[in-house]
Every structure is written in C-alpha cells, then in structure tokens.
Amino acid sequence: MGKIRCTKVFAYGSLTNQKFVERLLGKKVKMLPAKLKGYRKIKLPGRKYPVAIKEENSLIKGKTSS
C-alpha cells in the first residue's frame, strides 16, 4: 500500500470554524492560527463568500491544519 501524504491547508472565514470543518471532513482536525502573506480578501458581485487574490503587502488572517 502506498504512503499517505498530508497537506497543510490554509482556511479563512467560515472554514475556520472548528465544528464546521470537523463535520465537513468527518474527522477531528487540529487548526492553528495562521497568516497568508501577499493576498487579500475581496467580495465578488453575486458571490456569497470572499475570494483571495494576490496583493503585495497584504495578508489574510485564518487558520491552517496541522
């Protein structure tokens, strides 16, 4: 059987809610505070959730899985 690779995932907004993420993934996940440098959040017309776009000297606060 092959090796399983774990990847850290950066999340912001509603995806930082511990209970929501565990319900979504069906397992316990440890999440730690994190910052995504060089990006900012913007709201797109007609969209419910913000998206991240590259922007120098900006950052998004969120969480990362460990």
PDBQT receptor file of N, H, CA, C and O in Angstrom, charges set to zero:
ATOM      1  N   MET A   1       0.842  -1.169   0.000  1.00  0.00    +0.000 N 
ATOM      2  CA  MET A   1       0.000   0.000   0.000  1.00  0.00    +0.000 C 
ATOM      3  C   MET A   1       0.890   1.235   0.000  1.00  0.00    +0.000 C 
ATOM      4  O   MET A   1       1.911   1.256   0.688  1.00  0.00    +0.000 OA
ATOM      5  N   GLY A   2       0.521   2.271  -0.764  1.00  0.00    +0.000 N 
ATOM      6  H   GLY A   2      -0.308   2.254  -1.323  1.00  0.00    +0.000 HD
ATOM      7  CA  GLY A   2       1.313   3.493  -0.870  1.00  0.00    +0.000 C 
ATOM      8  C   GLY A   2       1.245   4.361   0.375  1.00  0.00    +0.000 C 
ATOM      9  O   GLY A   2       0.381   4.188   1.235  1.00  0.00    +0.000 OA
ATOM     10  N   LYS A   3       2.167   5.286   0.444  1.00  0.00    +0.000 N 
ATOM     11  H   LYS A   3       2.868   5.426  -0.255  1.00  0.00    +0.000 HD
ATOM     12  CA  LYS A   3       2.198   6.222   1.569  1.00  0.00    +0.000 C 
ATOM     13  C   LYS A   3       1.111   7.271   1.407  1.00  0.00    +0.000 C 
ATOM     14  O   LYS A   3       0.758   7.655   0.292  1.00  0.00    +0.000 OA
ATOM     15  N   ILE A   4       0.589   7.725   2.531  1.00  0.00    +0.000 N 
ATOM     16  H   ILE A   4       0.876   7.413   3.437  1.00  0.00    +0.000 HD
ATOM     17  CA  ILE A   4      -0.401   8.791   2.537  1.00  0.00    +0.000 C 
ATOM     18  C   ILE A   4       0.319  10.096   2.834  1.00  0.00    +0.000 C 
ATOM     19  O   ILE A   4       1.026  10.211   3.835  1.00  0.00    +0.000 OA
ATOM     20  N   ARG A   5       0.137  11.085   1.956  1.00  0.00    +0.000 N 
ATOM     21  H   ARG A   5      -0.438  10.992   1.142  1.00  0.00    +0.000 HD
ATOM     22  CA  ARG A   5       0.746  12.396   2.171  1.00  0.00    +0.000 C 
ATOM     23  C   ARG A   5      -0.254  13.318   2.839  1.00  0.00    +0.000 C 
ATOM     24  O   ARG A   5      -1.425  13.364   2.461  1.00  0.00    +0.000 OA
ATOM     25  N   CYS A   6       0.212  14.042   3.820  1.00  0.00    +0.000 N 
ATOM     26  H   CYS A   6       1.163  14.005   4.126  1.00  0.00    +0.000 HD
ATOM     27  CA  CYS A   6      -0.631  15.039   4.481  1.00  0.00    +0.000 C 
ATOM     28  C   CYS A   6      -0.245  16.411   3.956  1.00  0.00    +0.000 C 
ATOM     29  O   CYS A   6       0.937  16.726   3.821  1.00  0.00    +0.000 OA
ATOM     30  N   THR A   7      -1.227  17.205   3.667  1.00  0.00    +0.000 N 
ATOM     31  H   THR A   7      -2.188  16.950   3.776  1.00  0.00    +0.000 HD
ATOM     32  CA  THR A   7      -1.003  18.550   3.167  1.00  0.00    +0.000 C 
ATOM     33  C   THR A   7      -1.638  19.543   4.119  1.00  0.00    +0.000 C 
ATOM     34  O   THR A   7      -2.778  19.362   4.548  1.00  0.00    +0.000 OA
ATOM     35  N   LYS A   8      -0.902  20.591   4.451  1.00  0.00    +0.000 N 
ATOM     36  H   LYS A   8       0.024  20.739   4.103  1.00  0.00    +0.000 HD
ATOM     37  CA  LYS A   8      -1.482  21.649   5.274  1.00  0.00    +0.000 C 
ATOM     38  C   LYS A   8      -2.404  22.479   4.391  1.00  0.00    +0.000 C 
ATOM     39  O   LYS A   8      -2.109  22.740   3.225  1.00  0.00    +0.000 OA
ATOM     40  N   VAL A   9      -3.513  22.882   4.967  1.00  0.00    +0.000 N 
ATOM     41  H   VAL A   9      -3.752  22.670   5.914  1.00  0.00    +0.000 HD
ATOM     42  CA  VAL A   9      -4.500  23.675   4.239  1.00  0.00    +0.000 C 
ATOM     43  C   VAL A   9      -4.728  24.982   4.984  1.00  0.00    +0.000 C 
ATOM     44  O   VAL A   9      -4.964  24.978   6.192  1.00  0.00    +0.000 OA
ATOM     45  N   PHE A  10      -4.657  26.104   4.264  1.00  0.00    +0.000 N 
ATOM     46  H   PHE A  10      -4.465  26.107   3.282  1.00  0.00    +0.000 HD
ATOM     47  CA  PHE A  10      -4.965  27.408   4.852  1.00  0.00    +0.000 C 
ATOM     48  C   PHE A  10      -6.438  27.691   4.620  1.00  0.00    +0.000 C 
ATOM     49  O   PHE A  10      -6.949  27.505   3.516  1.00  0.00    +0.000 OA
ATOM     50  N   ALA A  11      -7.121  28.144   5.673  1.00  0.00    +0.000 N 
ATOM     51  H   ALA A  11      -6.705  28.295   6.570  1.00  0.00    +0.000 HD
ATOM     52  CA  ALA A  11      -8.547  28.464   5.563  1.00  0.00    +0.000 C 
ATOM     53  C   ALA A  11      -8.813  29.824   6.196  1.00  0.00    +0.000 C 
ATOM     54  O   ALA A  11      -8.110  30.248   7.113  1.00  0.00    +0.000 OA
ATOM     55  N   TYR A  12      -9.849  30.501   5.686  1.00  0.00    +0.000 N 
ATOM     56  H   TYR A  12     -10.420  30.157   4.941  1.00  0.00    +0.000 HD
ATOM     57  CA  TYR A  12     -10.272  31.767   6.278  1.00  0.00    +0.000 C 
ATOM     58  C   TYR A  12     -11.789  31.821   6.236  1.00  0.00    +0.000 C 
ATOM     59  O   TYR A  12     -12.431  31.033   5.541  1.00  0.00    +0.000 OA
ATOM     60  N   GLY A  13     -12.352  32.751   6.981  1.00  0.00    +0.000 N 
ATOM     61  H   GLY A  13     -11.831  33.391   7.545  1.00  0.00    +0.000 HD
ATOM     62  CA  GLY A  13     -13.813  32.879   7.008  1.00  0.00    +0.000 C 
ATOM     63  C   GLY A  13     -14.474  31.718   7.730  1.00  0.00    +0.000 C 
ATOM     64  O   GLY A  13     -13.970  31.239   8.746  1.00  0.00    +0.000 OA
ATOM     65  N   SER A  14     -15.612  31.265   7.197  1.00  0.00    +0.000 N 
ATOM     66  H   SER A  14     -16.021  31.654   6.371  1.00  0.00    +0.000 HD
ATOM     67  CA  SER A  14     -16.383  30.210   7.864  1.00  0.00    +0.000 C 
ATOM     68  C   SER A  14     -15.629  28.882   7.941  1.00  0.00    +0.000 C 
ATOM     69  O   SER A  14     -15.971  28.026   8.756  1.00  0.00    +0.000 OA
ATOM     70  N   LEU A  15     -14.617  28.704   7.108  1.00  0.00    +0.000 N 
ATOM     71  H   LEU A  15     -14.339  29.400   6.446  1.00  0.00    +0.000 HD
ATOM     72  CA  LEU A  15     -13.840  27.463   7.152  1.00  0.00    +0.000 C 
ATOM     73  C   LEU A  15     -12.853  27.424   8.313  1.00  0.00    +0.000 C 
ATOM     74  O   LEU A  15     -12.085  26.471   8.434  1.00  0.00    +0.000 OA
ATOM     75  N   THR A  16     -12.863  28.449   9.170  1.00  0.00    +0.000 N 
ATOM     76  H   THR A  16     -13.487  29.223   9.071  1.00  0.00    +0.000 HD
ATOM     77  CA  THR A  16     -12.036  28.413  10.377  1.00  0.00    +0.000 C 
ATOM     78  C   THR A  16     -12.841  27.950  11.587  1.00  0.00    +0.000 C 
ATOM     79  O   THR A  16     -12.296  27.827  12.683  1.00  0.00    +0.000 OA
ATOM     80  N   ASN A  17     -14.122  27.694  11.399  1.00  0.00    +0.000 N 
ATOM     81  H   ASN A  17     -14.566  27.793  10.508  1.00  0.00    +0.000 HD
ATOM     82  CA  ASN A  17     -14.977  27.213  12.482  1.00  0.00    +0.000 C 
ATOM     83  C   ASN A  17     -14.698  25.727  12.702  1.00  0.00    +0.000 C 
ATOM     84  O   ASN A  17     -14.994  24.897  11.843  1.00  0.00    +0.000 OA
ATOM     85  N   GLN A  18     -14.128  25.404  13.858  1.00  0.00    +0.000 N 
ATOM     86  H   GLN A  18     -13.888  26.079  14.556  1.00  0.00    +0.000 HD
ATOM     87  CA  GLN A  18     -13.692  24.036  14.164  1.00  0.00    +0.000 C 
ATOM     88  C   GLN A  18     -14.797  23.001  13.966  1.00  0.00    +0.000 C 
ATOM     89  O   GLN A  18     -14.582  21.992  13.295  1.00  0.00    +0.000 OA
ATOM     90  N   LYS A  19     -15.965  23.235  14.536  1.00  0.00    +0.000 N 
ATOM     91  H   LYS A  19     -16.139  24.055  15.081  1.00  0.00    +0.000 HD
ATOM     92  CA  LYS A  19     -17.060  22.264  14.436  1.00  0.00    +0.000 C 
ATOM     93  C   LYS A  19     -17.522  22.093  12.992  1.00  0.00    +0.000 C 
ATOM     94  O   LYS A  19     -17.819  20.976  12.567  1.00  0.00    +0.000 OA
ATOM     95  N   PHE A  20     -17.586  23.181  12.240  1.00  0.00    +0.000 N 
ATOM     96  H   PHE A  20     -17.345  24.088  12.586  1.00  0.00    +0.000 HD
ATOM     97  CA  PHE A  20     -17.993  23.114  10.837  1.00  0.00    +0.000 C 
ATOM     98  C   PHE A  20     -17.013  22.262  10.031  1.00  0.00    +0.000 C 
ATOM     99  O   PHE A  20     -17.426  21.404   9.251  1.00  0.00    +0.000 OA
ATOM    100  N   VAL A  21     -15.716  22.502  10.222  1.00  0.00    +0.000 N 
ATOM    101  H   VAL A  21     -15.381  23.199  10.856  1.00  0.00    +0.000 HD
ATOM    102  CA  VAL A  21     -14.687  21.757   9.478  1.00  0.00    +0.000 C 
ATOM    103  C   VAL A  21     -14.725  20.277   9.832  1.00  0.00    +0.000 C 
ATOM    104  O   VAL A  21     -14.622  19.431   8.945  1.00  0.00    +0.000 OA
ATOM    105  N   GLU A  22     -14.870  19.951  11.111  1.00  0.00    +0.000 N 
ATOM    106  H   GLU A  22     -14.953  20.639  11.832  1.00  0.00    +0.000 HD
ATOM    107  CA  GLU A  22     -14.921  18.547  11.521  1.00  0.00    +0.000 C 
ATOM    108  C   GLU A  22     -16.153  17.848  10.961  1.00  0.00    +0.000 C 
ATOM    109  O   GLU A  22     -16.084  16.679  10.582  1.00  0.00    +0.000 OA
ATOM    110  N   ARG A  23     -17.268  18.550  10.907  1.00  0.00    +0.000 N 
ATOM    111  H   ARG A  23     -17.324  19.500  11.214  1.00  0.00    +0.000 HD
ATOM    112  CA  ARG A  23     -18.482  17.982  10.318  1.00  0.00    +0.000 C 
ATOM    113  C   ARG A  23     -18.292  17.781   8.808  1.00  0.00    +0.000 C 
ATOM    114  O   ARG A  23     -18.715  16.768   8.250  1.00  0.00    +0.000 OA
ATOM    115  N   LEU A  24     -17.657  18.751   8.163  1.00  0.00    +0.000 N 
ATOM    116  H   LEU A  24     -17.314  19.574   8.616  1.00  0.00    +0.000 HD
ATOM    117  CA  LEU A  24     -17.403  18.681   6.723  1.00  0.00    +0.000 C 
ATOM    118  C   LEU A  24     -16.479  17.517   6.362  1.00  0.00    +0.000 C 
ATOM    119  O   LEU A  24     -16.734  16.789   5.403  1.00  0.00    +0.000 OA
ATOM    120  N   LEU A  25     -15.401  17.346   7.139  1.00  0.00    +0.000 N 
ATOM    121  H   LEU A  25     -15.194  17.938   7.918  1.00  0.00    +0.000 HD
ATOM    122  CA  LEU A  25     -14.404  16.314   6.843  1.00  0.00    +0.000 C 
ATOM    123  C   LEU A  25     -14.707  14.968   7.480  1.00  0.00    +0.000 C 
ATOM    124  O   LEU A  25     -14.152  13.947   7.074  1.00  0.00    +0.000 OA
ATOM    125  N   GLY A  26     -15.590  14.961   8.482  1.00  0.00    +0.000 N 
ATOM    126  H   GLY A  26     -16.041  15.791   8.812  1.00  0.00    +0.000 HD
ATOM    127  CA  GLY A  26     -15.929  13.718   9.152  1.00  0.00    +0.000 C 
ATOM    128  C   GLY A  26     -14.853  13.207  10.086  1.00  0.00    +0.000 C 
ATOM    129  O   GLY A  26     -14.819  12.019  10.405  1.00  0.00    +0.000 OA
ATOM    130  N   LYS A  27     -13.966  14.101  10.530  1.00  0.00    +0.000 N 
ATOM    131  H   LYS A  27     -13.994  15.066  10.271  1.00  0.00    +0.000 HD
ATOM    132  CA  LYS A  27     -12.918  13.700  11.470  1.00  0.00    +0.000 C 
ATOM    133  C   LYS A  27     -12.420  14.921  12.229  1.00  0.00    +0.000 C 
ATOM    134  O   LYS A  27     -12.657  16.059  11.825  1.00  0.00    +0.000 OA
ATOM    135  N   LYS A  28     -11.727  14.669  13.335  1.00  0.00    +0.000 N 
ATOM    136  H   LYS A  28     -11.535  13.744  13.664  1.00  0.00    +0.000 HD
ATOM    137  CA  LYS A  28     -11.138  15.741  14.137  1.00  0.00    +0.000 C 
ATOM    138  C   LYS A  28      -9.945  16.329  13.386  1.00  0.00    +0.000 C 
ATOM    139  O   LYS A  28      -9.157  15.606  12.778  1.00  0.00    +0.000 OA
ATOM    140  N   VAL A  29      -9.833  17.639  13.443  1.00  0.00    +0.000 N 
ATOM    141  H   VAL A  29     -10.474  18.226  13.938  1.00  0.00    +0.000 HD
ATOM    142  CA  VAL A  29      -8.733  18.332  12.778  1.00  0.00    +0.000 C 
ATOM    143  C   VAL A  29      -8.185  19.378  13.738  1.00  0.00    +0.000 C 
ATOM    144  O   VAL A  29      -8.949  20.142  14.327  1.00  0.00    +0.000 OA
ATOM    145  N   LYS A  30      -6.869  19.417  13.898  1.00  0.00    +0.000 N 
ATOM    146  H   LYS A  30      -6.248  18.796  13.419  1.00  0.00    +0.000 HD
ATOM    147  CA  LYS A  30      -6.256  20.449  14.727  1.00  0.00    +0.000 C 
ATOM    148  C   LYS A  30      -5.951  21.644  13.828  1.00  0.00    +0.000 C 
ATOM    149  O   LYS A  30      -5.250  21.517  12.824  1.00  0.00    +0.000 OA
ATOM    150  N   MET A  31      -6.485  22.802  14.200  1.00  0.00    +0.000 N 
ATOM    151  H   MET A  31      -7.055  22.905  15.015  1.00  0.00    +0.000 HD
ATOM    152  CA  MET A  31      -6.267  24.010  13.411  1.00  0.00    +0.000 C 
ATOM    153  C   MET A  31      -5.548  25.049  14.263  1.00  0.00    +0.000 C 
ATOM    154  O   MET A  31      -5.872  25.241  15.435  1.00  0.00    +0.000 OA
ATOM    155  N   LEU A  32      -4.572  25.713  13.661  1.00  0.00    +0.000 N 
ATOM    156  H   LEU A  32      -4.309  25.558  12.709  1.00  0.00    +0.000 HD
ATOM    157  CA  LEU A  32      -3.771  26.716  14.353  1.00  0.00    +0.000 C 
ATOM    158  C   LEU A  32      -3.882  28.061  13.642  1.00  0.00    +0.000 C 
ATOM    159  O   LEU A  32      -4.072  28.101  12.426  1.00  0.00    +0.000 OA
ATOM    160  N   PRO A  33      -3.765  29.172  14.391  1.00  0.00    +0.000 N 
ATOM    161  CA  PRO A  33      -3.808  30.491  13.756  1.00  0.00    +0.000 C 
ATOM    162  C   PRO A  33      -2.710  30.615  12.696  1.00  0.00    +0.000 C 
ATOM    163  O   PRO A  33      -1.603  30.108  12.877  1.00  0.00    +0.000 OA
ATOM    164  N   ALA A  34      -3.024  31.289  11.596  1.00  0.00    +0.000 N 
ATOM    165  H   ALA A  34      -3.923  31.701  11.448  1.00  0.00    +0.000 HD
ATOM    166  CA  ALA A  34      -2.058  31.443  10.505  1.00  0.00    +0.000 C 
ATOM    167  C   ALA A  34      -2.342  32.730   9.739  1.00  0.00    +0.000 C 
ATOM    168  O   ALA A  34      -3.419  33.316   9.850  1.00  0.00    +0.000 OA
ATOM    169  N   LYS A  35      -1.350  33.155   8.961  1.00  0.00    +0.000 N 
ATOM    170  H   LYS A  35      -0.475  32.680   8.871  1.00  0.00    +0.000 HD
ATOM    171  CA  LYS A  35      -1.498  34.333   8.105  1.00  0.00    +0.000 C 
ATOM    172  C   LYS A  35      -1.018  33.974   6.709  1.00  0.00    +0.000 C 
ATOM    173  O   LYS A  35       0.007  33.311   6.552  1.00  0.00    +0.000 OA
ATOM    174  N   LEU A  36      -1.752  34.408   5.702  1.00  0.00    +0.000 N 
ATOM    175  H   LEU A  36      -2.584  34.947   5.830  1.00  0.00    +0.000 HD
ATOM    176  CA  LEU A  36      -1.371  34.196   4.309  1.00  0.00    +0.000 C 
ATOM    177  C   LEU A  36      -0.884  35.532   3.773  1.00  0.00    +0.000 C 
ATOM    178  O   LEU A  36      -1.683  36.416   3.465  1.00  0.00    +0.000 OA
ATOM    179  N   LYS A  37       0.436  35.675   3.664  1.00  0.00    +0.000 N 
ATOM    180  H   LYS A  37       1.085  34.957   3.915  1.00  0.00    +0.000 HD
ATOM    181  CA  LYS A  37       1.027  36.941   3.234  1.00  0.00    +0.000 C 
ATOM    182  C   LYS A  37       0.974  37.078   1.714  1.00  0.00    +0.000 C 
ATOM    183  O   LYS A  37       1.104  36.099   0.979  1.00  0.00    +0.000 OA
ATOM    184  N   GLY A  38       0.780  38.320   1.263  1.00  0.00    +0.000 N 
ATOM    185  H   GLY A  38       0.675  39.116   1.860  1.00  0.00    +0.000 HD
ATOM    186  CA  GLY A  38       0.761  38.592  -0.170  1.00  0.00    +0.000 C 
ATOM    187  C   GLY A  38      -0.595  38.379  -0.812  1.00  0.00    +0.000 C 
ATOM    188  O   GLY A  38      -0.700  38.341  -2.038  1.00  0.00    +0.000 OA
ATOM    189  N   TYR A  39      -1.641  38.238   0.003  1.00  0.00    +0.000 N 
ATOM    190  H   TYR A  39      -1.556  38.269   0.999  1.00  0.00    +0.000 HD
ATOM    191  CA  TYR A  39      -3.007  38.053  -0.501  1.00  0.00    +0.000 C 
ATOM    192  C   TYR A  39      -3.969  38.912   0.306  1.00  0.00    +0.000 C 
ATOM    193  O   TYR A  39      -3.693  39.264   1.453  1.00  0.00    +0.000 OA
ATOM    194  N   ARG A  40      -5.114  39.249  -0.312  1.00  0.00    +0.000 N 
ATOM    195  H   ARG A  40      -5.339  38.964  -1.243  1.00  0.00    +0.000 HD
ATOM    196  CA  ARG A  40      -6.189  39.922   0.409  1.00  0.00    +0.000 C 
ATOM    197  C   ARG A  40      -7.513  39.318  -0.022  1.00  0.00    +0.000 C 
ATOM    198  O   ARG A  40      -7.609  38.692  -1.077  1.00  0.00    +0.000 OA
ATOM    199  N   LYS A  41      -8.541  39.513   0.810  1.00  0.00    +0.000 N 
ATOM    200  H   LYS A  41      -8.464  40.022   1.667  1.00  0.00    +0.000 HD
ATOM    201  CA  LYS A  41      -9.882  39.004   0.503  1.00  0.00    +0.000 C 
ATOM    202  C   LYS A  41     -10.661  40.080  -0.240  1.00  0.00    +0.000 C 
ATOM    203  O   LYS A  41     -10.573  41.265   0.084  1.00  0.00    +0.000 OA
ATOM    204  N   ILE A  42     -11.429  39.651  -1.246  1.00  0.00    +0.000 N 
ATOM    205  H   ILE A  42     -11.501  38.689  -1.509  1.00  0.00    +0.000 HD
ATOM    206  CA  ILE A  42     -12.345  40.575  -1.915  1.00  0.00    +0.000 C 
ATOM    207  C   ILE A  42     -13.698  39.895  -2.084  1.00  0.00    +0.000 C 
ATOM    208  O   ILE A  42     -13.791  38.669  -2.143  1.00  0.00    +0.000 OA
ATOM    209  N   LYS A  43     -14.724  40.699  -2.160  1.00  0.00    +0.000 N 
ATOM    210  H   LYS A  43     -14.648  41.695  -2.112  1.00  0.00    +0.000 HD
ATOM    211  CA  LYS A  43     -16.092  40.208  -2.391  1.00  0.00    +0.000 C 
ATOM    212  C   LYS A  43     -16.396  40.389  -3.868  1.00  0.00    +0.000 C 
ATOM    213  O   LYS A  43     -16.269  41.493  -4.397  1.00  0.00    +0.000 OA
ATOM    214  N   LEU A  44     -16.792  39.325  -4.531  1.00  0.00    +0.000 N 
ATOM    215  H   LEU A  44     -16.895  38.428  -4.101  1.00  0.00    +0.000 HD
ATOM    216  CA  LEU A  44     -17.168  39.393  -5.941  1.00  0.00    +0.000 C 
ATOM    217  C   LEU A  44     -18.673  39.568  -6.061  1.00  0.00    +0.000 C 
ATOM    218  O   LEU A  44     -19.429  38.973  -5.292  1.00  0.00    +0.000 OA
ATOM    219  N   PRO A  45     -19.114  40.371  -7.006  1.00  0.00    +0.000 N 
ATOM    220  CA  PRO A  45     -20.554  40.569  -7.203  1.00  0.00    +0.000 C 
ATOM    221  C   PRO A  45     -21.271  39.236  -7.433  1.00  0.00    +0.000 C 
ATOM    222  O   PRO A  45     -20.823  38.407  -8.225  1.00  0.00    +0.000 OA
ATOM    223  N   GLY A  46     -22.370  39.048  -6.742  1.00  0.00    +0.000 N 
ATOM    224  H   GLY A  46     -22.734  39.721  -6.099  1.00  0.00    +0.000 HD
ATOM    225  CA  GLY A  46     -23.165  37.836  -6.916  1.00  0.00    +0.000 C 
ATOM    226  C   GLY A  46     -22.638  36.613  -6.190  1.00  0.00    +0.000 C 
ATOM    227  O   GLY A  46     -23.231  35.538  -6.284  1.00  0.00    +0.000 OA
ATOM    228  N   ARG A  47     -21.542  36.754  -5.473  1.00  0.00    +0.000 N 
ATOM    229  H   ARG A  47     -21.060  37.627  -5.397  1.00  0.00    +0.000 HD
ATOM    230  CA  ARG A  47     -20.956  35.625  -4.735  1.00  0.00    +0.000 C 
ATOM    231  C   ARG A  47     -21.169  35.809  -3.243  1.00  0.00    +0.000 C 
ATOM    232  O   ARG A  47     -21.099  36.924  -2.726  1.00  0.00    +0.000 OA
ATOM    233  N   LYS A  48     -21.430  34.704  -2.557  1.00  0.00    +0.000 N 
ATOM    234  H   LYS A  48     -21.487  33.798  -2.977  1.00  0.00    +0.000 HD
ATOM    235  CA  LYS A  48     -21.697  34.759  -1.121  1.00  0.00    +0.000 C 
ATOM    236  C   LYS A  48     -20.415  34.886  -0.296  1.00  0.00    +0.000 C 
ATOM    237  O   LYS A  48     -20.393  35.578   0.722  1.00  0.00    +0.000 OA
ATOM    238  N   TYR A  49     -19.354  34.219  -0.737  1.00  0.00    +0.000 N 
ATOM    239  H   TYR A  49     -19.372  33.657  -1.564  1.00  0.00    +0.000 HD
ATOM    240  CA  TYR A  49     -18.126  34.165   0.046  1.00  0.00    +0.000 C 
ATOM    241  C   TYR A  49     -17.004  34.940  -0.640  1.00  0.00    +0.000 C 
ATOM    242  O   TYR A  49     -16.954  35.004  -1.868  1.00  0.00    +0.000 OA
ATOM    243  N   PRO A  50     -16.093  35.536   0.159  1.00  0.00    +0.000 N 
ATOM    244  CA  PRO A  50     -14.971  36.269  -0.426  1.00  0.00    +0.000 C 
ATOM    245  C   PRO A  50     -13.945  35.315  -1.031  1.00  0.00    +0.000 C 
ATOM    246  O   PRO A  50     -13.894  34.134  -0.688  1.00  0.00    +0.000 OA
ATOM    247  N   VAL A  51     -13.138  35.848  -1.932  1.00  0.00    +0.000 N 
ATOM    248  H   VAL A  51     -13.179  36.808  -2.211  1.00  0.00    +0.000 HD
ATOM    249  CA  VAL A  51     -12.055  35.077  -2.543  1.00  0.00    +0.000 C 
ATOM    250  C   VAL A  51     -10.731  35.752  -2.206  1.00  0.00    +0.000 C 
ATOM    251  O   VAL A  51     -10.697  36.933  -1.861  1.00  0.00    +0.000 OA
ATOM    252  N   ALA A  52      -9.651  35.000  -2.307  1.00  0.00    +0.000 N 
ATOM    253  H   ALA A  52      -9.678  34.041  -2.587  1.00  0.00    +0.000 HD
ATOM    254  CA  ALA A  52      -8.315  35.534  -2.049  1.00  0.00    +0.000 C 
ATOM    255  C   ALA A  52      -7.655  35.874  -3.377  1.00  0.00    +0.000 C 
ATOM    256  O   ALA A  52      -7.656  35.073  -4.312  1.00  0.00    +0.000 OA
ATOM    257  N   ILE A  53      -7.091  37.080  -3.443  1.00  0.00    +0.000 N 
ATOM    258  H   ILE A  53      -7.090  37.731  -2.683  1.00  0.00    +0.000 HD
ATOM    259  CA  ILE A  53      -6.340  37.476  -4.634  1.00  0.00    +0.000 C 
ATOM    260  C   ILE A  53      -4.962  37.958  -4.198  1.00  0.00    +0.000 C 
ATOM    261  O   ILE A  53      -4.784  38.440  -3.079  1.00  0.00    +0.000 OA
ATOM    262  N   LYS A  54      -3.982  37.820  -5.106  1.00  0.00    +0.000 N 
ATOM    263  H   LYS A  54      -4.126  37.429  -6.014  1.00  0.00    +0.000 HD
ATOM    264  CA  LYS A  54      -2.632  38.279  -4.799  1.00  0.00    +0.000 C 
ATOM    265  C   LYS A  54      -2.618  39.793  -4.693  1.00  0.00    +0.000 C 
ATOM    266  O   LYS A  54      -3.178  40.499  -5.531  1.00  0.00    +0.000 OA
ATOM    267  N   GLU A  55      -1.964  40.276  -3.642  1.00  0.00    +0.000 N 
ATOM    268  H   GLU A  55      -1.509  39.702  -2.961  1.00  0.00    +0.000 HD
ATOM    269  CA  GLU A  55      -1.753  41.711  -3.485  1.00  0.00    +0.000 C 
ATOM    270  C   GLU A  55      -0.576  41.914  -2.541  1.00  0.00    +0.000 C 
ATOM    271  O   GLU A  55      -0.614  41.535  -1.371  1.00  0.00    +0.000 OA
ATOM    272  N   GLU A  56       0.463  42.519  -3.084  1.00  0.00    +0.000 N 
ATOM    273  H   GLU A  56       0.494  42.827  -4.035  1.00  0.00    +0.000 HD
ATOM    274  CA  GLU A  56       1.669  42.765  -2.320  1.00  0.00    +0.000 C 
ATOM    275  C   GLU A  56       1.355  43.553  -1.049  1.00  0.00    +0.000 C 
ATOM    276  O   GLU A  56       0.469  44.408  -1.048  1.00  0.00    +0.000 OA
ATOM    277  N   ASN A  57       2.066  43.271   0.004  1.00  0.00    +0.000 N 
ATOM    278  H   ASN A  57       2.785  42.577   0.003  1.00  0.00    +0.000 HD
ATOM    279  CA  ASN A  57       1.930  43.953   1.301  1.00  0.00    +0.000 C 
ATOM    280  C   ASN A  57       0.570  43.762   1.965  1.00  0.00    +0.000 C 
ATOM    281  O   ASN A  57       0.186  44.563   2.816  1.00  0.00    +0.000 OA
ATOM    282  N   SER A  58      -0.155  42.731   1.597  1.00  0.00    +0.000 N 
ATOM    283  H   SER A  58       0.156  42.079   0.905  1.00  0.00    +0.000 HD
ATOM    284  CA  SER A  58      -1.438  42.416   2.228  1.00  0.00    +0.000 C 
ATOM    285  C   SER A  58      -1.323  41.080   2.942  1.00  0.00    +0.000 C 
ATOM    286  O   SER A  58      -0.362  40.337   2.741  1.00  0.00    +0.000 OA
ATOM    287  N   LEU A  59      -2.312  40.782   3.780  1.00  0.00    +0.000 N 
ATOM    288  H   LEU A  59      -3.092  41.386   3.943  1.00  0.00    +0.000 HD
ATOM    289  CA  LEU A  59      -2.350  39.453   4.389  1.00  0.00    +0.000 C 
ATOM    290  C   LEU A  59      -3.767  39.118   4.808  1.00  0.00    +0.000 C 
ATOM    291  O   LEU A  59      -4.592  39.993   5.072  1.00  0.00    +0.000 OA
ATOM    292  N   ILE A  60      -4.018  37.830   4.859  1.00  0.00    +0.000 N 
ATOM    293  H   ILE A  60      -3.348  37.119   4.645  1.00  0.00    +0.000 HD
ATOM    294  CA  ILE A  60      -5.305  37.314   5.306  1.00  0.00    +0.000 C 
ATOM    295  C   ILE A  60      -5.047  36.509   6.571  1.00  0.00    +0.000 C 
ATOM    296  O   ILE A  60      -4.181  35.635   6.595  1.00  0.00    +0.000 OA
ATOM    297  N   LYS A  61      -5.801  36.808   7.617  1.00  0.00    +0.000 N 
ATOM    298  H   LYS A  61      -6.505  37.518   7.597  1.00  0.00    +0.000 HD
ATOM    299  CA  LYS A  61      -5.714  36.021   8.845  1.00  0.00    +0.000 C 
ATOM    300  C   LYS A  61      -6.672  34.846   8.727  1.00  0.00    +0.000 C 
ATOM    301  O   LYS A  61      -7.805  34.995   8.270  1.00  0.00    +0.000 OA
ATOM    302  N   GLY A  62      -6.206  33.688   9.141  1.00  0.00    +0.000 N 
ATOM    303  H   GLY A  62      -5.286  33.567   9.513  1.00  0.00    +0.000 HD
ATOM    304  CA  GLY A  62      -7.036  32.490   9.090  1.00  0.00    +0.000 C 
ATOM    305  C   GLY A  62      -6.455  31.414   9.982  1.00  0.00    +0.000 C 
ATOM    306  O   GLY A  62      -5.893  31.698  11.040  1.00  0.00    +0.000 OA
ATOM    307  N   LYS A  63      -6.597  30.183   9.544  1.00  0.00    +0.000 N 
ATOM    308  H   LYS A  63      -7.053  29.952   8.684  1.00  0.00    +0.000 HD
ATOM    309  CA  LYS A  63      -6.066  29.037  10.289  1.00  0.00    +0.000 C 
ATOM    310  C   LYS A  63      -5.500  28.031   9.300  1.00  0.00    +0.000 C 
ATOM    311  O   LYS A  63      -5.856  28.021   8.122  1.00  0.00    +0.000 OA
ATOM    312  N   THR A  64      -4.611  27.186   9.806  1.00  0.00    +0.000 N 
ATOM    313  H   THR A  64      -4.322  27.193  10.764  1.00  0.00    +0.000 HD
ATOM    314  CA  THR A  64      -4.055  26.115   8.996  1.00  0.00    +0.000 C 
ATOM    315  C   THR A  64      -4.223  24.793   9.735  1.00  0.00    +0.000 C 
ATOM    316  O   THR A  64      -4.184  24.744  10.964  1.00  0.00    +0.000 OA
ATOM    317  N   SER A  65      -4.409  23.738   8.978  1.00  0.00    +0.000 N 
ATOM    318  H   SER A  65      -4.441  23.777   7.980  1.00  0.00    +0.000 HD
ATOM    319  CA  SER A  65      -4.486  22.409   9.590  1.00  0.00    +0.000 C 
ATOM    320  C   SER A  65      -3.074  21.966   9.916  1.00  0.00    +0.000 C 
ATOM    321  O   SER A  65      -2.111  22.399   9.283  1.00  0.00    +0.000 OA
ATOM    322  N   SER A  66      -2.962  21.098  10.911  1.00  0.00    +0.000 N 
ATOM    323  H   SER A  66      -3.744  20.747  11.425  1.00  0.00    +0.000 HD
ATOM    324  CA  SER A  66      -1.617  20.634  11.273  1.00  0.00    +0.000 C 
ATOM    325  C   SER A  66      -1.535  19.135  11.188  1.00  0.00    +0.000 C 
ATOM    326  O   SER A  66      -0.481  18.558  11.456  1.00  0.00    +0.000 OA
TER     327      SER A  66
